[in-house]
């Protein structure tokens, strides 16, 4: 019985999965508008695959690549996969610090631009299934070893990006923070870091896309939290929620010194993933929740920076059966941001807030509460205010 190469199901209800992904295409030359998108793998690091993704068609192809656009347009999983299957990953293998080839010059221009740009590709071999996938990145189904690439038009670059890419005396961390302050999209910053275009001249190197996603979310949110932890605490219990493609989120905000905890539960197999941090920053990677932890934290930090308050936050993520294809951390970041764009629900008691969250969750909320480190300690430690 045929099974889906993406979701491993023999009765996949998205028929395009089984029969399009993985088929070789006898194509050695093609041209089209890259969304723009690049991808740097991590297999065989530091000698990695790096390349440009483009369809064999022209026009505005941004919808093929942008988690921000997918969420804004409320695209379904089938819609996103249909778009992703158009992309061809024209790639080459090289050391992370060796980026002097003509291809890398085009690779860099694509990484810097914010608009779809017409590009011409010549491949060494036919297009085959891309074996290297990362669950925190959207699906890349087709790959081909590149012989050459050429831009068919100028790639526009925003002045702030151009300035920081050409400044080889600013550390990559500071460059990332400058780009964020300039309201450059998070996904664009990730792309520029991944291409090895930020940092001190002698330290620049390509960064696998999976690592650059987490790095940007971590660096930006950690910097915001430095100031947030000096703000007054929120004065009431608040609840935010959002849902997209089977990812349901409840963000419970409680008065208190900063504390952050994420608990994810899968409805399919009741798998549980959990990470947390106290007022003092994490020193280790959140290797249970992984990239989603930092995507949730950047959304929270943006909200707290806006209202100039700190709080304790418990993130409940219910992963529903319909989320059967990994579409990357980007959609979780955008879903989290959507939650905080709403007017908060306010409650007098924790019990009322949890009852409201339960009304939207399908699993018993006790599955989260019984594990929560934040809730086990909430209200037990006296604050200075309670003595006056």
C-alpha positions in Angstrom: 0.0 0.0 0.0 1.5 3.4 -0.9 2.2 5.7 2.0 2.8 9.4 2.2 6.5 10.4 2.2 5.7 13.4 4.4 3.3 12.3 7.0 3.9 8.5 6.8 0.2 7.8 6.5 -1.3 5.2 4.1 -4.6 7.1 4.0 -3.2 10.7 3.7 -6.1 13.1 2.8 -3.7 15.5 1.1 -3.2 13.5 -2.2 -0.4 15.7 -3.5 1.9 14.4 -0.8 2.4 10.9 -2.1 2.8 11.4 -5.8 4.7 14.7 -6.2 7.3 14.6 -3.5 10.4 12.7 -4.4 9.9 12.2 -8.1 13.0 12.9 -10.2 12.7 15.6 -12.9 14.8 15.5 -16.0 15.5 19.2 -15.9 19.0 20.7 -16.0 18.2 24.3 -16.8 15.4 26.4 -15.4 14.6 30.0 -14.5 12.1 31.8 -12.3 11.6 34.2 -9.5 13.1 33.1 -6.2 10.7 34.2 -3.4 13.5 35.1 -2.2 14.7 32.1 -0.2 18.0 30.4 0.7 18.7 27.3 2.7 21.8 26.2 4.5 21.9 22.6 5.7 23.7 21.1 8.6 24.6 17.6 7.4 28.4 17.1 7.2 29.0 20.4 9.0 31.3 22.4 8.4 31.1 21.3 4.8 27.4 22.0 4.1 24.9 22.3 1.3 23.8 25.8 0.6 21.6 27.0 -2.1 18.7 29.1 -3.5 15.1 28.0 -3.8 13.2 29.0 -6.9 10.2 27.8 -8.9 10.2 27.5 -12.7 7.9 30.5 -13.0 8.1 34.3 -12.8 6.3 36.9 -10.8 5.7 37.6 -7.2 6.5 34.2 -5.6 6.7 35.4 -2.0 3.8 33.2 -1.0 6.0 30.2 -1.6 8.3 31.1 1.3 6.9 33.5 3.9 5.4 32.2 7.2 4.2 35.8 7.7 2.2 35.7 4.5 0.9 32.2 5.1 -0.6 33.2 8.5 -1.9 36.5 7.2 -3.6 34.7 4.3 -4.8 31.9 6.5 -3.4 29.3 4.1 -4.2 25.7 4.7 -1.6 22.9 4.9 -2.6 21.8 1.4 -2.2 25.3 0.1 1.3 25.7 1.7 2.4 22.3 0.4 1.1 23.1 -3.1 3.3 26.3 -3.0 6.3 24.6 -1.5 6.3 21.8 -4.2 7.0 24.4 -6.9 10.4 25.2 -5.4 13.6 23.7 -6.6 16.6 23.8 -4.3 19.6 24.6 -6.5 22.5 23.9 -4.1 26.2 23.3 -3.8 28.4 21.9 -1.1 31.2 24.1 0.4 32.9 24.9 3.7 31.0 27.4 5.8 33.9 29.9 5.5 34.5 29.6 1.7 32.1 31.8 -0.1 34.1 33.3 -2.9 32.5 31.6 -5.9 30.3 33.3 -8.5 27.4 31.2 -7.2 27.9 32.6 -3.6 27.8 36.1 -5.0 24.3 35.4 -6.3 23.4 33.5 -3.1 24.3 36.6 -1.1 22.2 39.0 -3.2 19.2 36.7 -2.9 19.7 36.5 0.9 19.8 40.3 1.2 16.8 41.2 -1.0 13.2 41.5 0.2 11.5 41.0 -3.2 11.1 38.1 -5.7 13.9 38.3 -8.1 14.3 36.6 -11.5 17.1 34.1 -11.6 18.5 31.7 -14.1 19.9 28.3 -13.0 22.0 25.6 -14.7 22.3 22.2 -12.9 24.9 19.4 -13.1 22.3 16.6 -12.7 18.6 16.1 -12.8 16.4 17.2 -10.0 15.8 14.6 -7.2 14.2 14.3 -3.8 15.9 16.5 -1.1 16.9 14.1 1.6 17.9 16.7 4.2 14.9 18.1 6.0 14.6 20.1 9.3 11.4 20.0 11.2 11.8 23.7 12.2 12.0 24.7 8.5 9.3 24.5 5.8 9.4 21.4 3.5 12.0 21.5 0.7 11.0 18.7 -1.6 13.3 18.9 -4.7 17.1 19.5 -5.0 19.7 19.7 -7.7 23.4 20.2 -7.8 24.1 23.6 -9.2 26.5 24.4 -12.0 25.8 28.2 -12.2 23.3 30.8 -11.3 22.7 34.3 -12.7 20.4 37.1 -11.6 18.3 38.4 -14.5 17.4 41.7 -12.7 18.7 43.9 -9.9 17.9 42.7 -6.4 16.7 45.6 -4.3 18.2 45.8 -0.8 17.0 47.9 2.1 19.5 50.6 3.2 19.8 49.2 6.8 20.6 45.7 5.5 23.1 47.0 3.0 24.8 49.1 5.7 25.2 46.3 8.2 26.3 43.7 5.7 29.0 46.1 4.6 30.0 46.9 8.2 32.6 44.3 9.0 33.5 45.8 12.4 30.1 45.1 14.1 29.5 41.8 15.8 26.7 39.6 14.4 24.7 39.9 17.7 24.7 43.7 17.5 23.8 43.6 13.8 20.9 41.3 14.5 19.6 43.7 17.2 20.0 46.7 14.9 18.0 45.0 12.2 15.3 44.1 14.6 15.1 47.7 15.8 14.7 48.8 12.2 11.7 46.5 11.9 13.3 44.1 9.4 11.2 40.9 9.4 12.5 38.2 11.6 12.5 35.7 8.7 14.7 38.2 6.7 17.2 38.5 9.6 17.4 34.7 9.8 18.2 34.5 6.1 21.0 37.2 6.2 22.6 35.5 9.3 22.4 32.1 7.6 24.1 33.4 4.5 27.1 34.4 6.5 26.7 38.1 5.9 26.8 39.5 9.5 29.6 39.9 12.0 33.3 40.7 12.1 35.1 40.2 8.8 37.3 37.3 9.9 34.4 35.6 11.8 31.8 35.5 9.0 30.6 32.1 8.0 27.4 30.4 6.8 25.1 29.2 9.6 22.7 26.3 9.0 19.2 27.6 8.7 18.0 25.5 11.6 20.5 27.1 13.9 20.0 30.7 12.6 16.3 30.5 13.3 16.8 29.8 16.9 19.8 32.2 17.2 17.8 35.2 16.0 14.7 34.4 18.2 17.0 33.8 21.2 19.2 36.9 20.7 16.3 39.3 20.1 14.1 38.1 22.9 17.0 37.8 25.4 18.0 41.5 24.7 14.4 42.7 25.2 14.1 40.8 28.4 17.0 42.6 30.0 14.9 45.8 30.0 11.6 44.0 30.6 12.9 42.6 33.9 13.2 46.2 35.2 9.6 47.0 34.5 6.7 46.8 37.0 4.8 43.5 37.2 1.4 43.2 35.5 -1.5 43.8 38.0 -4.0 41.2 36.8 -4.3 37.7 35.4 -4.5 37.8 31.6 -5.1 35.1 28.9 -4.3 35.3 25.2 -5.0 32.6 22.6 -4.5 31.8 18.9 -4.8 28.8 16.6 -3.4 27.9 13.2 -3.2 24.6 11.3 -3.8 22.5 14.4 -1.5 24.4 16.7 -3.6 25.8 19.5 -2.0 28.2 22.0 -3.1 29.6 25.3 -0.7 32.2 26.9 -1.5 32.6 30.6 0.1 35.7 32.1 0.3 36.1 35.9 1.6 38.9 38.2 5.1 38.3 39.4 8.8 38.5 38.5 9.6 37.1 35.1 9.2 33.4 34.7 8.6 31.6 31.4 7.4 28.0 30.8 6.3 26.2 27.7 4.4 22.9 27.8 3.4 21.2 24.5 1.2 18.1 24.3 0.4 16.2 21.2 -3.2 14.9 20.9 -2.0 12.2 18.5 0.3 10.3 20.9 0.1 12.4 24.1 3.8 13.2 23.8 4.8 16.0 26.2 7.6 18.6 25.7 8.5 21.1 28.4 11.1 23.7 29.1 11.3 26.8 31.4 13.4 29.6 32.7 13.3 31.8 35.8 14.1 35.5 36.3 17.7 34.5 35.5 18.4 33.7 31.8 18.8 30.2 30.5 22.3 29.0 30.0 21.5 25.9 28.0 19.4 25.2 24.9 15.7 24.4 25.4 16.3 20.9 23.9 12.9 19.5 24.7 10.6 22.1 23.1 13.5 23.3 20.9 12.9 26.1 18.4 9.3 26.7 19.3 10.4 27.8 22.8 12.3 30.7 21.4 9.6 31.6 18.9 7.1 31.8 21.7 9.5 33.8 23.8 10.1 36.5 21.2 6.4 37.0 20.8 6.0 37.4 24.5 8.9 39.8 24.8 7.6 42.0 22.0 4.3 42.2 23.9 5.9 43.0 27.3 8.2 45.6 25.7 5.1 47.3 24.2 3.1 47.4 27.5 6.3 48.0 29.6 5.5 45.3 32.1 7.0 42.0 33.3 5.1 38.9 34.3 5.1 35.1 34.7 4.0 33.3 31.6 2.8 29.7 31.1 2.4 28.7 27.4 0.1 25.8 26.7 0.4 24.4 23.2 -2.0 21.7 22.0 -0.8 20.0 18.9 -3.9 18.6 17.1 -4.0 15.7 14.7 -4.5 17.9 11.7 -1.0 19.3 12.1 0.5 16.3 10.3 3.3 18.0 8.3 6.2 20.0 9.8 5.9 23.5 8.4 8.6 25.2 10.4 9.0 27.3 13.5 7.9 30.5 11.5 4.2 29.6 11.7 4.5 29.1 15.4 6.1 32.5 15.8 3.4 34.2 13.8 0.6 32.3 15.6 2.1 33.5 18.9 2.4 37.0 17.7 -1.3 36.9 16.6 -2.3 35.8 20.1 -0.7 38.9 21.6 -2.2 41.2 18.9 -5.6 40.5 20.5 -7.3 42.2 23.5 -6.4 40.1 26.6 -9.1 38.3 28.5 -8.8 39.5 32.2 -9.7 37.5 35.3 -9.9 38.0 39.0 -8.8 34.4 39.8 -6.5 31.8 38.4 -9.3 29.3 38.5 -11.4 31.5 36.2 -8.6 31.9 33.7 -7.9 28.2 33.6 -11.6 27.4 33.1 -11.6 29.7 30.1 -8.5 28.1 28.6 -10.1 24.6 29.2 -13.2 25.8 27.1 -10.9 26.0 24.1 -8.6 23.0 24.7 -9.7 19.5 23.7 -7.5 17.7 26.2 -8.1 18.0 29.9 -6.1 21.1 31.1 -4.9 19.0 34.1 -2.4 17.3 31.7 -0.6 20.7 31.6 -1.3 21.8 35.1 0.1 18.7 36.7 3.4 19.3 35.0 3.8 23.0 35.4 6.7 24.2 37.5 5.4 27.8 37.3 2.0 26.9 38.8 3.5 24.6 41.5 5.4 27.6 42.9 3.0 30.4 42.0 1.9 32.4 45.0 4.2 30.6 47.5 7.0 33.2 47.5 6.1 36.5 49.3 6.9 39.7 47.5 8.1 43.0 49.2 4.6 44.5 48.6 3.0 41.9 50.9 5.0 43.3 53.9 3.6 46.8 53.5 
